[in-house]
Amino acid sequence: MGIGLYIRLSVEESPVFLAAQAKAQQLAASGVKESLPIIEVFRRSPREVLTAMGARFAENISYYIFTIVVVTYLTRNPPDHELPSSFVLNAVLIGAGVHLATIPMWGALSDRLGRKPAFLSELFGTRVRYSGVSVGYRLASIVAGALAPIIAVALYTGFGSGYAVSVYVAASALISILAVATYSETRHRDLAADHAIPTRPGRGSGKDRDDEPAHAG
């Protein structure tokens, strides 16, 4: 936590954010009243919130299945599955290490091949970006992640087989694929374009919307 805090305090705000902040201050000085970012997110970007949630479904469900359900299933399910805890935990640790090592590779590939909305920050305008990403991220954690162990145990108990849990994980992956595939490409989106900041008192302008359409055609 200390390392993360040090990095966060050492990194300066991006030029895009500073420009949006200055513009917002100018609007406030001219008497324009802006809505709270959280309100703007739900009012103007409901599709983006749902896309952010869907994109994280597979990640959330898989994480809790592999770190909680699988560990218990393989170590406390005699007589078929009663492996040493150290073996299972080491397997999970190796998987996490591979995940960590491949993140930069997938990021580099996304810059070259495209990524749809894999980077949630590209879904929202600068003024509401933090709120939009946080809402999508946390709602997915509640709807998908928090319920994953409960649903997995219910499926295993009801069907008496781990295959039912496998189908559940596969279904979550399908949801994430559909959420990402049905949204427009975000790789070339202008992050400086922010349709959430109005240009006239009391209403926004269509010219403020991102250069690329927010929705898939």
N, C-alpha and C positions, 0 to 999 in steps of 0.2 A: 504494500500500500504506500509505503514511503517513496519507493521508486516512481510509482505512478503519479503521486502528488508532485514530486520534484519535476518530472517531465511536463506535467500540465502547467505548473507555474513558470516553467522556463520557456515554453513555447508561446510566441506572440500570436495574437489573433490574426486571421488571414486578411489580406487586403480586401477581399470581397465582403467579409463581415464588417470591417471598419468602414467601408464605403456605405453599406446599408445602414449602419449605425448613425453615420453622419447625416444621411438622408432622412432618417427617422427623426433625428433631432431638429432638422430644419422644418420638417412638417409640424412637429410639436410646437416649435416657436411661432409658426404661422397660424396656429389655432386648430390644426387638424387633429381630431381625436381618433386614435387607432384602437381597434378591438384587441383583446388579449390574444396572444399567439395561439393558445390552446383552442380558443373559439374559432379563429381563422382556419385552423387545421381541419376541424370537423365541418365547418361551413363550406370551405372551398376545395378541400382536398380529401373527400371521403374515399375516393377510389385509391388514392395513394396510400392512405392508412390501411385499407384492406390488402393492398398489394404488399406493403411492408409486413403485415401480419402473415400473409400467405407465404412469403418468401422465407420466413423463419420457422414455419411449421415443422419441416423435416429436421431442421437443426435442433429445435427445442425437444421434440419428441425423442429423437435418436439419442440426444445427450442423456436424458433421464433414463431411457431404457438401458443404455450401455453402462452407465455409471451406478445405477441403483438396482434395476430389475435383474439384469444379467448377472451381476455379482451375487445377488441373493439366490438366483435360480441355479447357478452353477456350483455354489458352495453349500447350499442348505436344501437340497432336493434329492434325498436318498430314495432308492439305491442307485438310480441312473446317473445322477449328477451330484457328486460330493467331492469336488476338487479342492485343493488347498487354497485358502484365501490369497496367499502370496502369489500363486500362479495366476489367478484371475486378475488381481490388481496389477501385476506386472504387464499382463496382456493389454489391459486398459491404458496403462502408462505408455506402453510402446505405441499404441494407436494414437494417443494424444501427441506423442513426440513426432510421429509422421505427419499428423495434421498441422502442427506448428511449423514443421520444415517446409511443407508444401504451400502454405499460405502465400509467401512472396511469389512463387511460381504461378499460381492461379491469378494473382493480381497482375503480374506482367502479361500473362496471356489475355486477360480481359482488356488491357490497354490496346492490344493488337487486333483481337478478334471481335471485341464487343462484349458487353456484359448485361444488356438489358438493365433492370433495376437491382442488380446484385449489390451495388453500393447504395444503401438506403438513403444516404445523405443527398443523392442526386435526384430524389423524388420530390423534394420540397424546396420552396424558395428560401432565400437567405434568412429572412426575418423569422420564419416559422420552422426553420430546418431542425433545430434542436428539439423543439416541442413535437414536431411531426415524427421524427425518428424515435423519440422516446415513447410516444404513444403507441406506435406500431410495434416497437420492440417489447414493451411491457405487456400490452394486450396479448401478444403472441405467447409470452411467457406464462400468462395466466391461463389462457384458453387451451394452449397446446402443452406446454411444459408441465405446469402444475398438475394437470389431470392425467398425464401420461402413465405414471406408475399405477394409479388407481384403475385406469382402463385396462392396462396390461395384465394386472392381477385378475381382474374380472374376466377378461378373455381367456386367460389360462385356466382359471377355475371352471368357467362355463364349458369350454371345449376340451379341456384336459390335454392340451397340446400346445407346444411353443409355436407351431405354425400359425396359429391365430394371431399371435403377437407379431409375427413376421409380416403378415398381411396388413396389420395395423400400421407398422412402420412404413411399408411400401405405399400405403394409401396416403400417409403424410407426405412422402416424397412426391407423389403425384400432385398433391395440392400445391406444393412449392413450385413444381415445374410449370403448372398451369398459371400460377400467379405471376411468375416471371415471364413466361412465353407470351402471355396475352397483353403484356405492357410494351410500350414503344422503347426503342433503344435510347439509353441515357448517356452513352459514352461521350457524345459531342454536345451535350446540353450546356448552355451558357449558365454557369452558376451565379453570375452577376445579375441575371434576369430574375426579378422577384415580383411576381404578380400579387403577393400578399400585402404590399405597401401601396396604398392608394395614391393617385396623382392629383386628385381633386377632393376637396372636403366632402366627406359623407359617402363617397362611392369610389370604386376602383375602376380602372380603365382597361379595356381589352388589350391595349398596346403593352401593358405591363406583363403579360403572360410570357412564359418561357418561349424561346424561339422555336423549339420543337413542340409538337402537340403533346399534351399531357396524357392523352389516351391513345390506345392503339386504333388504327383505322379499321 
